[in-house]
Amino acid sequence: MAEEGGSEGQRTENGGGRLSSMDSVESRWVFQDEDDDDDVEDEYEDDEDSTPRVGLDSDDDDNAEQRLIRTGPRIDSFDVEALEVPGAHRNEYEDVNMGRRIILAFQTLGVVFGDVGTSPLYTFSVMFSKAPVNGKEDVLGALSLVLYTLIFFPLVKYVLIVLWANDDGEGGTFALYSLICRHAKVSLLPNQLPSDARISSFRLKVPSPELERSLKIKERLETSLTLKKLLLVLVLAGTSMVIADGVVTPAMSVVSAVGGLKVGVSAVEQDQVVMISVAFLVILFSLQRYGTSKVGLAVGPALFIWFCSLGAIGIYNLVAYDSSVLKAFNPVHIYLFFKRNTTKGWYALGGCLLCATGSEAMFADLCYFSVRSVQLTFLFLVLPCLLLGYLGQAAYLMDNYNDTTEIFFSSVPGGAFWPVLLIANIAALIASRAMTTATFSCIKQSTALGCFPRLKIIHTSRKFMGQIYIPVINWFLLVFSVVVVCCISGINEMGNAYGIAELGVMMMTTILVTLVMLLIWQINIIIVLSFVVIFLGMELVFFSSVLGSVGDGSWIILVFAIVLFLIMYIWNYGSKLKYETEVKKKLSMDLMRELGCNLGTIRAPGIGLLYNELVKGVPAIFGHFLTTLPAVHSMIIFVCIKYVPVPVVPQSERFLFRRVCPKNYHIFRCIARYGYKDVRKESHQTFEQLLIESLEKFIRREAQERSLESDGDGDEDSDLEDEQSISRVLVAPNGSVYSLGVPLLDEFIKNTSQPISEASTSGEVKPQEPPMDPIMSDQEDSLEKELSFIRKAKESGVVYLLGHGDIRARKESWFIKKLVINYFYAFLRKNCRRGVANLSVPHSQLIQVGMTYMV
């Protein structure tokens, strides 16, 4: 069959591997237009949710005439609860004691500060390769540039400002985006359409100019689709630069450290340096799987020795050579440097930025440690040692103008050369992990928020959820780091590539933090303008410098970042298009009513968990289950795994339930909420147990509200329906054989004394207490019967019904769209990790049905 230039295919696979196909259009289902379907569903669900017969929650206020009068307004609609997570905004590091803080500060050396700590190995070498030293003033000018770059970027921007823009302890570009999305409805990510994202936790403050300005910005962001897309593009671009940084950081750190061999052993050539660097990189990435806590604590002492060595060598050189370099703290030397070198000085800015590399790692790796531990370690150990290290190198250069190739190792005292070379190589290996761990964190966040294909994520710490390891990304970074080392063997060219990646991330972070200042912090506009003008202005100047040298081989990093950006954008675009199509194709409630409580088929004992991405409506793929399978389960639960823009969702608030159809249909919708920092490690048995317990709580709460709202008219008695006469034999999921007579599931009903219809008139009230209200007694009896029905269904077995929806571009679509959807997005979906893998569901409890939508 053809439908508007294309067809929809369907495939079904059960535990035995049976595969069948049929055309989805050749079926009994009639799909309505999106607007009409939404209106029908909203009206039905509002009616069902607002009457004692069925529901608890409501979505719209437009149907108030259909509701019973309540004593007060209710703000617990399904969508509001799905995004508002009380108690979730809590950092796991808040309650650690002082001893734990010291250990965390020690671990930060090995995980966060390795990158910025090894920058003295190459900063001056790259700078003076672009602007050769012609006198002491050049040394003072270059040193002054380095000192103030260190002060402005790592210290002022990141340690004192950006670290406070974290999302409950989570750092990085996606954490900033998540924070903004919670305060303004600007998300374009899949599963965040208006039907399931109806909350803004933007908190109103006392009226002030800052509040009025932030409200205007919020309104502008929420009403402009262009601004929403631009914001998402900035986030994806920043994330791609972080991953690119994770490729070039190991290459740069290791090659610069191993290059010290050329100073100690004159026979060593650059080819030998490259070979040794490749070997070190293989060792480095092989050890990554042992976890951040273990590796961080193990290499913490090594980094501590390294920073102490930097400070000691700096003090020695200041005393031994020329302490007048302290004059470089006067910024006038920066002006004199550019006045003498002009264009060459501008090119040297790219090398100067290398002293601040690793600044973004402090923010991106924040999920591994607390803000205070990062700040204390940087202020009292890292920054003083770095300043002393650069001052010492400049003091050495004051008397050795021509020795600028390997400045750091040349400035090391002769007797300490080999120990320093050893500790420098260890520090370089450790430094390479800084952006690798930051990359893992960014990938985890982007995956949870729908902007990266699902990958296997291993949590390396039982205590701290943020410490993760992603095998595919780890080996991916290794391969490309080796490619960079082999293709760009020169330290100067590699430094330029390093600067491109680092500056790309810095600029995206500046823009996003500016939005946080305006929208969330609501601080004075003068402070906001000062922040964006100073830092974004300086970053643009630095970026213009590195782009001027892009033709020397550093273009590889730009191409790499663009490819990553396209992967993320295509995945987001395809996922969003797929979700929107499923919303349009969902089944109308009129069709469900016409089928009746038996759904036009046989209801077999057991629970069917139908996984889909919709949080509202009956998914179209459910129709294919009805037409393909000989029977469906007596209880159906539509399960949607949804990531909400908060780091953690408490276990007690994991599940939200709602009735989809009248009570005797036994069909529920469940949203399983996870934060982007949550760990999905529960087994399928644990997941089932938690889900059933939450369902029982929902039904009890529903019964309590019905009893409060009941007006005694007995309207709930109208649910009784006649059962059809069916004579078949079915095998339940647990292997039990049931003979089906009249009514449906006769044996099952006899054993449980539970009719498939939940009519409250089906049982007689036992007059235990004469004053008991008959209606209240009926309701209690109905509640117990429904709970008993759930338990019996659970005992019969739980089967996972997985609906896999694929999309294909229509024949009349543009060539670019066909290329993106039919090839690139299809390739990503085929090779990404299936969501069911997280639950380890046995194959015998799994039924899969696939649909192909033409878009």
Residue, then its C-alpha position, 0 to 999 in steps of 0.5 A: m500500500a502507498e500512503e502519500g508517496g510512501s508506505e509504512g512497514q511493520r515487523t514483529e519479533n518474539g522470543g522464538g525469533r519469528l518474523s512477520s511483516m505486513d503493511s501498516v496501512e492495510s489495517r483497521w486503524v484510521f488515523q486522525d489529523e494531529d489537531d483533531d486527535d489531540d482535541v479528542e484525546d485531551e477532551y477524553e482524558d480531561d473528562e476521565d481524569s476529572t471524574p470519580r470514575v477514572g482519573l486524578d490529573s488534568d491537563d487543561d483548564d478549558n474543560a472546567e464544566q466537565r469537572l466536579i467542583r473541588t475545594g481548591p485548585r490543583i496543580d498536580s497535572f501529569d505534565v507538571e509532575a513529570l518535570e517538577v521533581p521535588g528534592a532532586h536538586r541536591n548535590e551529592y557532595e554537599d554533606v561530605n566532611m572535612g576529611r572527605r573534602i581534603i581527599l576530593a581536593f587531592q583527587t582533583l589534581g589527578v583528574v581536573f588540573g593535569d591539563v593546565g598543570t602541564s601547560p608550562l611544557y609548551t606555552f613559551s615554546v609555541m609563543f616564541s616560535k611565532a614571535p622570536v625573542n629579540g631582547k629582554e622586553d620581549v620576554l617580559g611582554a610575553l610573560s606578562l601576557v601569560l600571567y594575565t591570561l592565567i589570571f583572567f581565564p582560569l581564575v576569574k572566569y572559571v574558578l570565580i564565576v563559571l563554576w557557580a553556574n553548575d546544574d546541581g554540581e554538574g558542569g559543561t555546556f549541556a548542564l548549562y543548557s539544561l539549567i536554561c531549559r528549566h527556567a524557560k521553555v526553550s528546549l527543542l529536544p525530542n520528547q519535550l513538545p508542548s504536550d509534555a513540557r508544561i512547566s517553567s520553574f522560573r521563580l518570580k522575585v520581588p519586582s525589580p529592573e533585573l526581574e523585568r529584564s529577565l522576564k522579557i528575555k524569557e518571553r523572547l526565547e520562548t516565542s522565537l523558534t530561531l533563537k531556540k534553534l540558535l541556542l541548541v546549535l551553540v550547545l552542540a558546537g560547544t560539545s563538539m569542541v569539548i570532544a575535539d579537545g579530548v582528542v588533541t589534549p592527550a596528543m599535545s601533552v604527551v608529545s611535549a613531555v616526551g620531547g624533553l628526551k631531545v634535550g637530555v639525549s642529543a641522538v633522539e629525533q622527532d620520529q622516535v618522539v612520535m613512536i614513544s608518544v603513541a606507545f604512551l597514549v595506548i597505555l593511557f587509554s587502556l588504564q582509563r577503564y579503572g575509574t576516576s576515583k581509583v586513578g585520581l587517587a593513585v595519580g594525585p601524589a604524582l601531580f602533587i609532586w609535579f606542581c611542587s617541582l614547578g614551584a621549586i624550579g621557578i624559585y631556583n631560576l628566579v634566584a639563579y638568573d634574573s628576578s627582574v621578571l617580576k616586573a611583568f606583573n605590570p600590564v604595560h609590558i603587554y602594550l610594549f610587546f605588541k608595539r614591537n612585534t605587531t603582526k608576530g605578536w598577534y600570532a603569538l596570542g595563539g601560543c599564549l592561550l595554551c597556558a589556560t588550556g584545561s580551564e574548561a576541564m575544571f567546569a566539565d569535570l565538575c560532576y566528579f568533584s565539588v565546587r569548593s574542592v576545585q576552587l581550593t585546590f586551584l587557589f592554594l596550589v595550582l595557581p601559585c605553582l604555575l605562576l612560579g613556573y612561568l616566572g622561572q622560565a622567563a628568568y632563564l630566558m633573560d640570559n638565554y635568548n636563543d634557547t626557545t625550542e624546549i624552554f622548560f627542560s632547558s631551564v631545569p637544573g642539570g642534577a634534577f633533569w632526569p627526575v623532572l623528565l620522569i615526573a613530567n611524562i607521568a604528569a603528561l599522561i595524567a593530564s591527558r585524562a582531564m579532557t577525556t573524563a570531561t568528554f565522558s561527562c559531556i557525552k553522558q549529558s548529551t545522550a540523556l538529553g537526546c543529542f547523541p546516540r545511546l552508548k554503553i556507559i560504565h559507572t566506575s564508582r558506587k558512591f558517586m554517580g558522575q564518575i563514568y567510563i564510556p568504552v566506545i568513546n575511549w577507544f575512539l579518542l585513542v585512535f584519533s589522538v594517534v592520528v593527530v600525533c602522526c599527522i601533526s608531529g610539530i609541537n607548534e602546529m599541534g598547539n594551534a589546533y589545541g587553541i582552536a578547540e579550547l577557544g571554541v568551548m570557551m566562547m560557547t561557555t561565555i554565551l551560555v553563562t551570560l544567559v544564565m546571568l540574565l535569566i536565572w541569576q538576574i544580576n545587574i546589567i552592568i556586571v553582565l555587560s562587563f562579563v560578556v565584553i571582557f571575556l568574549g572580546m578577549e576570546l574573539v581576539f585569541f580566536s582570530s589569532v589561531l584561525g590565522s594559522v589554520g592552514d598549517g595542519s590544525w584544520i584537522i581539528l576543525v574538520f573533526a569538530i564539524v563532523l561531531f557537530l553534524i552527528m549530534y545535529i542529525w541525531n537530534y533532528g531525526s529523533k525529533l522528527k520521529y517523535e513528532t511523527e509518532v504524535k501525529k499517528k497516535l490512535s484516537m480515543d474514539l477508536m479505543r471506545e469503539l473496540g471496547c474493553n477487550l480491544g477487539t481481541i483476546r485479553a490474556p492474563g499477565i502484564g504487558l509493558l509497551y515501551n514507547e516515547l509518547v507521554k500522551g495518547v495511545p501510540a500507533i504501534f499498539g494497533h500493530f500489536l493488536t492486529t499481529l498478536p493473537a491476544v494481548h495482556s489483561m493489563i497494558i502499561f504504556v511505559c515512557i522512559k523520559y529524561v527530565p532536565v534535572p540531574v537526579v530523580p529520587q527513586s520514590e518519585r521515579f514513576l508517574f501513572r495515569r489511566v488511558c481508557p475507562k477503568n475496565y480497560h486496565i490500560f495505564r500510562c507510566i512515565a519513568r523519569y530519570g535525570y541526565k545524571d541518573v544511573r539506570k542499573e536496575s535489573h528488570q525484576t527490580f524495575e517491575q517491582l518498583l513499577i507495580e508498587s508505584l501503580e498500586k500507590f496510584i490506584r489507592r490515591e485515586a480511590q481516596e480522591r474518588s471518595l472525596e469527590s463522590d456526590g453519591d449519584g452512583d455514576e461509577d456504576s455505569d462502567l459495567e459491560d457485557e463480555q463476549s463469548i470466546s472459547r480458546v486455550l491460551v498460554a500465559p507468560n509464566g507457562s500456565v494454560y488457561s481455558l477461555g470460556v464465557p466470560l473472557l478468561d473464565e478460569f482466570i476469573k474463577n481463580t481470582s473471583q475478579p471480573i474483567s470489568e471493574a463495575s462497582t455493582s459486581g459484588e455484594v457489600k458485607p454489612q460489617e458496620p451498620p453506619m457504613d455508607p454503601i457507596m464507600s463500601d462499594q468503592e473499597d470493594s472495587l479498590e481491593k478487587e483492582l489491586s487483587f487483579i494487578r497482583k494476579a496479573k503480575e503473578s501470570g508474568v510480565v512481558y516487554l513489548l518494544g515498539h521500534g519506530d524507524i523513519r524514511a524520507r518520502k520519495e518527493s522529499w529533498f535530496i538532502k533530507k533523503l540523505v540525512i534520514n535514509y542513510f546518516y540517521a539510519f546508520l546511527r540508529k542501527n549502531c546505537r545501543r538499544g534502551v532495553a539493554n539497560l534492563s537485561v530483559p530475558h529474550s523469552q519475555l521480549i516481543q518487538v514490533g517495528m514500524t517505518y514512518m514516511v516523513 
